[in-house]
Amino acid sequence: MKLLFIICIVLGLNAHSKMIKRTKVLMGTFVSISLNSDDYRLFKGTFEILHRVDGSLSSYKTTSPIYKLNRERKVEINLLTYDALLLSTKYYKQSFGYFNIAIGSLTKDLYHFGENERVPEYWELKESDTSITSLEFDERSASLGQGVKIDLGGMGKGFGVDRAVEYLKINGVEEARVALSGDIRCLGVCKIEINNPNAKEPLISFFTKETDMGISTSGNYNRYVKTTQHNHLINPKTKISQTSFTSITLISKLPNSDLDAYATAASVMATKLAYKFLDSMDLAYVVLQSDGRLIKSKNLSLFVDDARVEYPEHIQK
């Protein structure tokens, strides 16, 4: 699986704080955790939480309930898997079906993202089943109809961030950074630089305004087969990869699992619907469209301080 690192975090903003960063490869990406030296003992527990999330949501690990569900059609699940499935049904309804974890029939069976990748034929896409109605679950078990596969990649990293931050808060941590690729949580203020895939300079840099802020970026330029035309952000209704947005970054105090799912859903919507959907949420956004225009939400200043845009002014809006 391609490793992603879409956003850069600049740490150690407070002179009295000595932040220590530890990075591992987990959930198919780089996971970076930064803590004050006084909280050093919590690194182990935080990474263990993320290991458990990975083992509960992965569609690649053979011991994962999701992997077994996709193969066996009826399995026992744990509370982490249950919580993720429950949230996913909420996101499906909120996004008018554009966030759909039944996309696994495409990502797993046809494109094989992360393993022996290929570009499927049109007839294969047309005949694939992305109906989520056959998924049934409760706190103990889940069942799935034939021909459907589940893929929690559209919210899994955000979910992992939330569980890790929850653990840190329970242990009294007030300043920390947890980053799973483009899904980041800042406890305390930090500086964020959003990557420009077409240049060395960032699209925009800013300081988070609140002391507990989430950031999530969804982009089509890191995970694709052959060309970005066949990227992993697939519209579950048309079964075709999206081509309208190069990247969508959301900033909010909402849980990171929400932001991850909303960015995924907006990425595969038609342009007007995507902005209408995002404008209805309690968040700010920075969007790089495929036509090269950089779009910033009107409420961006409510969520960030000292925003500095490196992108050419004549194609900003």
ZIBELVEN-V273889 format. One record per pair of residues at least 24 apart in sequence whose ideal C-beta (glycine too) atoms are under 10 Angstrom apart, sorted by the first residue. I is the first residue (numbers start at 1). J is the second residue. D is the distance in Angstrom with one decimal. If there is no record, write none. Layout:
i = <I,I>
j = <J,J>
d = <D,D>
//
This chain:
i = <1,1,1,1,1,1,1,1,1,1,1,2,2,2,2,2,2,2,2,2,3,3,3,3,3,3,4,4,4,4,4,4,4,4,4,4,4,4,4,4,5,5,5,5,5,5,5,5,5,6,6,6,6,6,6,6,6,6,6,6,6,6,6,6,6,6,7,7,7,7,7,7,7,7,7,7,7,7,7,7,7,8,8,8,8,8,8,8,8,8,9,9,9,9,9,9,9,9,9,9,9,9,10,10,10,10,10,10,10,11,11,11,11,11,11,11,11,12,12,12,12,12,13,13,13,13,13,13,13,13,14,14,14,17,17,19,19,19,19,19,21,21,22,22,23,24,24,26,26,26,26,26,26,26,27,27,27,27,27,27,27,27,27,27,27,27,27,27,27,28,28,28,28,28,28,28,28,28,28,28,29,29,29,29,29,29,29,29,30,30,30,31,31,31,31,31,31,31,31,31,32,32,32,32,32,32,33,33,33,33,33,33,33,33,34,34,34,34,34,34,34,34,34,35,35,35,35,35,35,35,36,36,36,36,36,38,38,38,39,39,39,39,39,39,39,41,42,42,42,42,42,42,42,42,45,45,45,45,45,46,46,46,46,46,46,46,46,46,47,48,48,49,49,49,49,49,49,49,49,49,50,50,50,50,50,50,50,50,51,52,52,52,52,53,53,53,53,53,53,53,53,53,53,53,53,53,53,54,54,54,54,55,55,56,56,56,56,56,56,56,56,56,56,57,57,57,57,57,57,57,57,57,57,57,57,57,58,58,58,59,59,59,59,59,59,59,59,59,59,59,59,60,60,60,60,64,65,65,65,65,66,66,66,66,66,66,66,66,66,67,67,67,68,69,69,69,69,69,69,69,69,69,69,70,70,70,70,70,70,70,70,70,71,71,72,72,73,73,73,73,73,73,73,74,74,74,74,74,75,75,75,75,75,76,76,76,77,77,77,77,77,77,78,78,79,79,80,80,80,81,81,81,81,81,82,82,82,82,82,82,83,83,83,83,83,84,84,84,84,84,84,84,84,85,85,85,85,85,85,85,86,86,86,87,87,87,87,87,87,87,87,87,88,88,88,88,88,88,88,88,88,88,89,89,89,90,90,90,91,91,91,91,91,91,91,91,91,92,92,92,92,92,94,94,94,94,94,94,94,95,95,95,95,95,95,95,95,95,95,96,96,96,96,96,97,97,97,97,97,98,98,98,98,98,98,98,98,98,98,98,98,98,98,98,98,98,99,99,99,99,99,99,99,99,99,99,99,99,99,100,100,100,100,100,100,100,100,100,100,100,100,100,101,101,101,101,101,101,101,101,101,101,101,101,101,101,102,102,102,102,102,102,102,102,102,102,102,102,102,102,102,102,103,103,103,103,103,103,103,103,103,103,103,103,103,103,103,103,103,103,104,104,104,104,104,104,104,104,104,104,105,105,105,105,105,105,105,105,105,105,106,106,106,106,106,106,106,106,106,106,107,107,107,107,107,107,107,108,108,108,108,109,109,109,110,110,111,111,111,111,111,111,111,111,112,113,113,113,113,113,113,113,113,113,114,114,114,117,117,117,117,117,117,118,118,118,119,119,119,119,119,119,119,120,120,120,122,122,124,125,125,125,125,125,126,126,127,128,128,130,130,130,130,130,131,132,151,151,152,153,153,153,153,154,154,154,154,154,154,154,154,154,154,154,154,154,154,155,155,155,155,155,155,155,155,155,155,155,155,155,156,156,156,156,156,157,157,157,157,157,157,157,157,158,158,158,158,158,158,158,158,158,158,158,158,158,158,158,158,158,158,159,159,159,159,159,159,159,160,160,160,161,161,161,161,161,161,161,161,161,162,162,162,162,162,162,162,163,163,164,165,165,165,165,166,169,174,174,175,178,178,179,180,180,180,181,181,181,181,181,182,182,182,182,182,182,182,182,182,182,182,182,182,183,183,183,183,183,183,183,183,183,183,183,184,184,184,184,184,184,184,184,184,185,185,185,185,185,185,185,185,186,186,186,186,186,186,187,187,187,188,188,189,189,190,191,191,191,191,192,192,192,192,192,192,193,193,194,194,194,194,194,194,194,194,194,194,195,195,195,195,195,195,196,196,196,196,196,196,197,197,197,197,197,197,198,198,198,198,199,199,199,200,201,201,202,202,202,202,203,203,203,203,203,203,203,203,203,203,203,203,204,204,204,204,204,204,204,204,204,204,204,204,204,205,205,205,205,205,205,206,206,206,206,206,206,206,206,206,206,206,206,207,207,207,207,207,208,208,208,208,208,209,209,209,209,209,209,209,209,209,209,210,210,210,210,210,210,210,211,212,213,213,213,213,213,213,213,214,214,214,214,214,214,214,214,214,214,214,214,215,215,215,215,215,215,215,215,215,215,215,216,216,216,216,216,216,216,216,216,216,216,216,216,216,216,216,216,217,217,217,217,217,217,217,217,217,217,218,218,218,218,218,218,218,218,218,218,218,218,218,218,218,218,219,219,219,219,219,219,219,219,220,220,220,220,220,220,220,220,221,221,221,221,222,228,231,232,232,233,233,233,233,233,233,234,234,235,235,235,235,235,236,236,237,237,238,240,241,241,242,242,242,242,242,242,242,243,244,244,244,244,244,244,244,244,244,245,245,245,245,245,245,245,245,245,246,246,246,246,246,246,246,246,247,247,247,247,247,247,248,248,248,248,248,248,248,248,249,249,249,249,249,249,250,250,250,250,250,250,250,250,250,251,251,251,251,251,251,251,251,251,251,252,252,252,252,252,252,253,253,253,254,254,254,258,258,259,259,263,271,286,287,288,289,289,291,293>
j = <25,27,28,29,60,113,114,115,117,153,223,28,29,113,114,117,222,223,224,232,28,29,30,181,222,223,28,29,30,157,180,181,182,183,195,217,219,221,222,223,29,30,32,179,180,181,182,195,222,179,181,182,183,184,194,195,197,215,216,217,218,219,221,222,247,249,179,181,182,183,184,192,193,194,195,202,215,216,217,247,249,179,184,191,192,193,194,195,202,205,34,177,178,179,184,186,190,191,192,193,208,215,177,190,191,192,193,205,207,175,176,177,179,186,188,190,191,36,175,177,190,191,175,186,188,189,190,191,207,208,175,188,189,175,188,175,176,177,188,190,177,179,46,47,179,50,51,50,51,53,54,157,160,180,51,53,54,55,57,58,60,153,156,157,159,160,180,181,183,54,58,60,113,114,153,156,157,180,181,223,157,160,179,180,181,182,183,222,179,180,181,157,160,161,164,178,179,180,181,183,177,178,179,180,181,184,164,165,168,176,177,178,179,180,175,176,177,178,179,186,187,188,190,168,173,175,176,177,178,187,173,174,175,176,188,172,173,175,168,171,172,173,174,175,176,171,164,167,168,170,171,172,173,176,164,167,168,170,171,163,164,165,167,168,171,173,176,178,164,164,167,80,160,163,164,165,166,167,168,178,157,160,161,163,164,167,178,180,160,78,80,160,163,80,81,83,84,152,156,157,159,160,161,162,163,164,180,80,156,157,160,80,81,80,81,82,83,84,152,156,159,160,163,81,83,84,85,150,151,152,153,155,156,157,159,160,152,153,156,101,104,107,108,113,114,149,150,151,152,153,156,108,114,115,153,152,137,141,142,150,101,104,142,144,149,150,151,152,156,108,149,150,142,104,135,137,141,142,143,144,148,149,150,104,105,108,109,144,148,149,150,151,144,149,143,144,134,142,143,144,145,146,148,136,141,142,143,144,137,141,142,143,144,140,141,142,137,138,139,140,141,142,139,140,139,140,159,160,163,137,139,142,150,152,137,138,139,140,141,142,139,159,162,163,257,150,152,155,156,159,160,163,257,135,136,137,138,142,150,152,137,138,139,152,155,158,159,162,255,257,258,261,132,135,150,152,154,155,156,159,257,261,132,135,137,257,258,261,154,155,257,258,260,261,262,264,265,132,135,236,261,265,258,261,262,265,277,280,281,236,261,262,264,265,266,268,269,273,277,237,265,269,273,277,130,132,236,237,265,154,235,236,237,242,261,262,264,265,266,267,268,269,270,273,274,277,154,155,236,260,261,262,263,264,265,266,267,268,269,130,131,132,150,151,154,234,235,236,237,264,265,268,130,132,135,148,149,150,151,152,153,154,155,156,236,261,128,129,130,131,132,133,134,135,144,145,147,148,149,150,151,236,128,130,132,148,149,150,151,152,153,154,232,233,234,235,236,239,264,268,128,129,130,144,148,149,150,151,152,153,129,130,131,147,148,149,150,151,236,239,130,149,151,232,234,235,236,239,240,241,149,151,153,154,223,232,234,149,150,151,153,147,148,149,234,239,223,224,225,230,231,232,234,241,225,151,153,223,224,225,230,231,232,234,153,223,232,223,224,225,226,230,232,225,226,230,224,225,226,227,229,230,241,225,230,239,239,240,239,234,238,239,240,241,238,239,239,236,239,234,235,236,237,239,236,236,232,234,261,223,232,260,264,218,232,233,234,236,257,260,261,262,263,264,265,267,268,183,216,255,256,257,258,259,260,261,262,263,264,265,180,183,257,260,261,181,182,183,184,216,256,257,260,182,183,184,185,214,216,250,254,255,256,257,258,259,260,261,262,263,264,183,255,256,257,258,260,261,256,257,260,185,214,215,216,255,256,257,259,260,214,255,256,257,258,259,260,256,257,256,212,214,255,256,255,212,211,212,211,214,256,215,216,256,260,216,217,219,222,260,215,216,217,218,219,222,247,248,249,250,259,260,263,214,215,216,217,218,250,256,257,259,260,263,208,213,214,215,216,217,251,256,259,212,213,214,215,216,255,256,259,210,211,212,213,214,215,211,212,213,212,213,213,305,215,304,305,306,308,217,249,251,286,304,307,308,310,219,247,249,251,286,288,294,309,310,311,219,221,222,247,249,288,246,247,288,294,310,311,221,222,228,246,247,288,246,288,292,311,310,311,312,310,310,311,308,309,310,311,246,247,249,286,287,288,294,296,309,310,311,316,249,286,288,294,296,300,304,307,308,309,310,311,316,304,306,307,308,309,310,251,284,286,300,301,303,304,305,306,307,308,309,304,305,306,307,308,251,253,303,304,305,251,253,284,300,301,302,303,304,305,306,251,252,253,302,303,304,305,253,253,251,252,253,254,256,303,304,250,251,252,253,254,255,256,257,258,259,260,283,249,250,251,252,256,259,263,284,286,303,304,248,249,250,251,252,254,256,257,258,259,260,261,262,263,264,283,285,247,248,249,250,251,259,260,263,286,288,242,245,247,248,249,250,259,260,261,262,263,264,265,266,267,268,245,246,247,248,249,263,267,288,244,245,246,247,248,267,268,290,246,247,288,290,247,290,267,264,267,263,264,265,266,267,268,267,268,265,267,268,269,270,265,268,268,269,268,268,267,268,266,267,268,269,270,274,290,290,268,269,270,271,274,287,289,290,291,269,271,274,287,288,289,290,291,295,287,288,289,290,291,292,293,294,286,287,288,289,290,294,274,278,285,286,287,288,289,295,284,285,286,287,288,296,278,281,283,284,285,286,287,297,303,283,284,285,286,297,299,300,302,303,304,281,282,283,284,285,303,282,283,303,281,282,283,282,283,283,285,287,295,311,317,315,315,317,315,317>
d = <9.7,9.4,4.2,8.0,7.7,7.4,3.8,7.8,9.8,9.7,8.0,8.2,8.8,8.7,7.8,9.5,5.9,5.3,8.7,9.3,7.3,5.6,5.9,7.8,8.5,9.8,8.1,5.1,7.7,8.9,9.0,4.0,6.5,9.7,10.0,9.1,8.1,9.8,4.9,7.0,7.4,5.3,8.6,8.3,9.7,5.9,7.8,8.1,8.7,9.7,6.0,3.6,9.0,9.4,7.6,5.3,8.8,9.7,9.4,4.5,8.6,5.8,9.1,7.1,7.2,8.2,7.3,8.0,5.2,8.6,5.9,6.0,6.9,5.9,6.4,8.9,6.3,8.9,5.6,9.9,7.5,9.2,9.7,8.7,7.4,4.3,8.3,7.0,7.2,8.6,7.6,5.5,9.7,5.8,6.1,7.5,5.6,7.2,6.3,8.0,9.7,8.7,9.7,6.6,3.9,7.7,7.0,8.3,9.1,9.9,9.9,6.0,9.9,9.5,9.7,6.4,8.3,9.5,9.9,9.7,9.0,10.0,9.3,9.9,7.6,6.0,6.3,6.8,7.9,10.0,7.5,7.4,8.3,6.2,7.9,7.8,8.5,7.5,9.3,9.4,7.8,9.3,8.8,7.6,8.9,8.3,9.3,5.2,6.8,8.6,5.7,9.6,7.9,7.6,9.2,7.2,4.8,9.9,8.0,7.4,9.8,9.1,6.5,6.0,9.6,5.9,6.2,8.4,9.8,8.5,8.3,7.6,9.7,6.8,8.1,9.0,8.5,9.3,8.4,9.5,6.8,9.7,9.3,5.8,4.1,8.8,8.9,9.8,7.8,7.8,6.6,8.9,7.9,9.2,8.5,8.0,7.1,5.3,8.3,9.9,7.3,7.7,4.6,8.2,9.5,8.9,7.1,9.9,8.6,7.2,7.1,5.5,7.7,9.7,8.8,6.3,4.1,8.0,8.2,9.6,9.7,9.9,8.6,7.7,6.9,8.0,5.3,8.3,9.4,9.5,7.9,8.8,5.8,7.6,9.2,10.0,9.3,9.7,7.6,7.6,8.3,5.4,9.3,8.3,7.1,8.8,9.9,7.6,6.3,10.0,5.6,9.4,6.6,8.4,9.2,6.1,8.7,9.8,7.6,9.3,5.1,8.8,5.9,6.3,9.1,9.2,8.5,7.4,8.3,9.7,8.8,9.4,8.0,5.3,5.3,9.6,8.2,5.0,9.2,10.0,9.7,5.3,8.8,7.3,5.7,9.4,8.7,7.7,9.8,8.5,6.4,9.4,7.9,6.0,9.6,9.9,8.4,10.0,7.5,9.2,6.5,4.4,9.3,9.2,5.4,8.0,9.6,9.8,8.3,9.9,7.3,8.4,9.5,3.8,4.7,9.1,9.0,7.2,9.2,9.4,9.3,9.8,9.6,6.6,9.8,5.5,9.3,9.5,9.7,4.7,8.6,8.9,4.7,9.4,6.8,7.9,8.2,9.3,8.0,9.7,6.3,8.3,6.1,9.9,9.1,7.4,6.8,5.4,7.0,7.5,9.2,9.0,6.6,7.6,9.9,9.7,9.8,9.3,7.1,9.7,9.1,8.6,8.7,9.8,9.1,5.6,8.1,6.3,9.4,9.8,9.9,9.4,9.4,9.8,8.7,8.8,9.5,5.5,7.9,5.5,9.8,8.5,6.1,6.5,9.4,6.9,9.2,7.2,8.5,4.6,6.0,8.6,9.8,9.1,9.5,8.9,9.3,9.4,6.2,5.4,7.6,7.0,9.2,9.2,6.8,7.3,4.2,7.5,9.7,6.7,6.1,8.0,8.8,6.2,5.3,8.3,6.7,8.7,7.9,6.9,6.1,5.1,9.0,9.0,6.7,9.5,8.2,9.7,7.3,8.3,9.7,7.4,9.9,8.7,6.7,7.5,5.1,8.0,9.3,8.0,9.3,7.7,9.5,8.8,9.0,9.8,5.6,7.1,7.1,5.5,9.7,9.8,7.9,7.5,9.9,5.2,9.7,6.6,8.1,8.1,8.0,9.7,9.2,9.4,6.7,9.4,7.1,9.5,8.7,5.8,8.0,7.4,8.5,9.0,8.5,6.8,8.2,6.4,9.7,9.4,9.2,7.5,7.9,8.2,8.9,9.8,8.9,8.5,8.1,6.6,8.5,7.7,9.2,4.1,7.5,8.4,6.8,6.3,9.9,9.3,9.1,8.9,8.9,8.2,7.9,7.9,8.5,9.2,8.8,9.9,7.4,7.3,8.5,3.7,8.0,9.1,7.9,9.8,6.8,9.3,8.4,8.3,8.1,8.0,9.3,8.2,6.9,6.7,9.0,10.0,7.0,6.9,7.2,9.9,9.9,9.9,8.3,4.4,7.8,8.7,5.5,5.3,9.6,8.3,8.8,8.1,6.1,7.5,8.2,9.7,5.1,7.8,9.7,5.8,3.9,9.1,9.8,8.4,9.9,6.0,8.8,5.8,9.9,9.3,8.3,9.4,9.3,3.9,8.3,9.6,8.7,9.2,9.5,6.8,7.9,9.8,9.2,5.1,6.0,5.7,8.6,6.8,7.9,9.6,9.1,9.5,9.7,7.4,4.8,6.1,4.3,8.7,8.3,6.9,8.7,9.5,9.8,5.2,7.3,6.5,8.0,6.9,9.3,5.8,9.3,9.9,8.4,8.6,5.4,9.8,8.5,7.3,9.2,9.7,5.9,9.2,5.1,8.8,9.5,9.3,9.8,10.0,8.5,9.6,7.4,3.2,5.0,3.6,8.6,8.7,5.3,5.8,9.1,6.7,5.9,4.9,9.2,8.6,9.4,9.0,6.8,8.6,8.3,9.4,5.4,9.8,7.8,6.1,9.6,9.3,8.1,4.9,7.1,9.4,9.8,6.4,6.9,5.0,8.7,6.1,9.8,8.9,9.8,6.1,9.5,8.9,9.8,9.2,6.0,7.2,9.4,7.4,8.0,8.9,8.4,8.7,8.2,6.5,8.8,7.5,9.9,9.4,5.4,9.7,9.2,8.4,9.2,9.5,8.8,4.6,8.4,8.9,9.9,6.6,9.1,9.3,9.8,5.3,6.1,9.0,9.0,5.2,9.9,9.1,8.7,9.2,9.2,9.3,9.3,8.8,8.8,4.4,7.2,9.9,9.8,6.9,9.5,9.7,6.2,8.8,9.5,4.5,7.9,6.8,9.3,8.6,9.5,9.9,9.9,9.3,7.6,9.4,8.4,8.4,9.2,8.6,9.9,9.8,10.0,6.9,6.0,9.9,8.7,3.8,7.8,9.2,9.4,9.3,9.5,9.9,8.9,5.2,8.2,9.1,4.7,4.2,9.2,9.5,6.8,9.6,8.7,9.1,8.4,7.6,9.7,6.0,7.8,4.4,9.8,8.3,7.9,8.8,5.9,9.5,4.8,9.6,9.1,7.7,5.9,9.9,9.7,7.2,3.8,4.1,7.2,5.9,2.8,6.9,9.3,8.6,9.2,9.0,8.5,7.5,4.3,9.7,7.3,8.9,8.3,8.6,9.3,5.0,7.3,9.7,8.6,8.5,4.1,7.7,9.1,8.0,8.5,5.1,5.2,5.2,8.8,9.8,9.3,9.6,9.0,9.5,8.3,8.8,9.0,7.7,9.5,8.7,7.8,9.3,8.3,9.7,8.5,8.8,9.7,8.5,9.1,9.5,8.1,9.8,8.6,10.0,7.7,6.2,3.4,7.0,7.1,9.0,8.4,9.8,7.6,9.9,9.9,8.6,8.3,7.7,7.5,5.0,7.7,9.4,10.0,5.3,8.8,7.4,5.5,9.0,9.2,8.7,6.9,4.5,7.5,8.6,9.7,7.7,9.6,7.6,7.4,5.2,7.9,9.7,9.1,5.7,9.7,8.5,7.9,7.4,5.0,7.8,7.5,6.7,5.8,8.7,8.3,9.4,8.2,8.1,9.3,9.9,9.6,8.5,10.0,9.7,8.7,8.0,9.9,7.9,9.8,9.3,9.0,9.8,7.5,5.3,9.6,6.0,8.5,9.9,9.8,9.6,9.8,8.1,9.2,9.5,7.7,9.3,9.6,9.2,8.8,7.5,9.1,7.1,7.0,4.5,8.0,9.5,6.4,7.1,7.9,8.2,8.7,8.5,9.7,7.7,8.5,9.8,9.5,4.2,8.3,8.6,9.0,5.7,8.8,9.6,7.8,8.2,6.7,9.7,6.1,6.3,9.7,7.2,6.5,5.3,9.8,8.4,5.6,9.6,7.8,7.6,9.0,8.8,6.1,6.8,4.8,6.8,6.9,9.5,9.4,8.2,7.4,5.0,8.3,7.4,8.2,9.8,8.9,8.2,9.5,8.6,3.8,6.6,6.1,4.1,7.0,9.2,6.5,4.5,5.2,8.3,9.8,7.5,9.7,7.6,6.5,7.7,8.8,9.6,9.6,9.9,8.3,7.3,5.5,5.5,5.2,9.5,9.7,9.3,5.8,9.7,7.5,9.5,9.9,9.7,6.3,6.7,7.3,6.1,9.6,9.9,7.2,8.6,7.9,7.4,5.9,6.9,6.3,6.9,4.4,9.2,8.1,5.2,8.9,8.9,6.6,7.1,5.3,8.3,8.2,7.4,9.9,9.9,9.7,9.5,9.6,8.5,7.1,5.0,8.3,8.6,9.3,6.1,9.1,8.6,3.7,4.8,8.7,7.8,5.0,8.8,9.3,9.9,5.8,6.9,4.4,7.8,9.9,9.3,9.3,6.8,8.7,9.9,9.7,8.0,6.8,5.1,8.0,8.4,9.4,7.7,9.6,9.0,3.8,5.4,9.1,7.7,4.8,9.4,8.1,6.4,3.8,7.6,8.7,9.1,8.3,8.2,9.2,6.9,6.2,7.5,9.6,7.3,9.9,8.1,6.1,7.3,9.5,10.0,9.5,8.7,9.3,9.7,9.9,9.5,7.0,9.8,9.9,4.6,5.6,9.6,6.6,10.0,9.0,4.2,7.8,9.1,9.6,7.3,8.3,9.6,8.5,9.0,9.9,8.3,9.6,5.5,4.6,8.1,9.5,9.4,8.7,5.8,8.6,8.1,7.3,5.2,7.4,9.5,6.6,5.7,8.4,9.1,8.0,7.3,6.2,7.1,5.9,6.2,9.7,9.4,8.5,4.4,6.8,5.5,9.2,8.4,10.0,9.7,8.2,7.2,4.8,9.2,9.7,9.9,7.8,7.9,6.5,8.0,5.1,8.0,9.4,9.4,9.0,6.4,4.6,7.4,8.5,9.9,7.4,8.0,5.0,7.3,5.3,8.4,9.4,9.2,9.5,6.4,4.7,7.2,7.7,8.8,9.8,7.6,9.5,4.7,6.3,7.4,6.1,3.6,6.9,9.1,6.6,7.6,8.6,8.2,7.5,6.3,6.2,9.5,8.6,6.9,9.8,9.7,9.6,9.5,9.4,9.8,9.2,9.2,8.6,5.9>
//
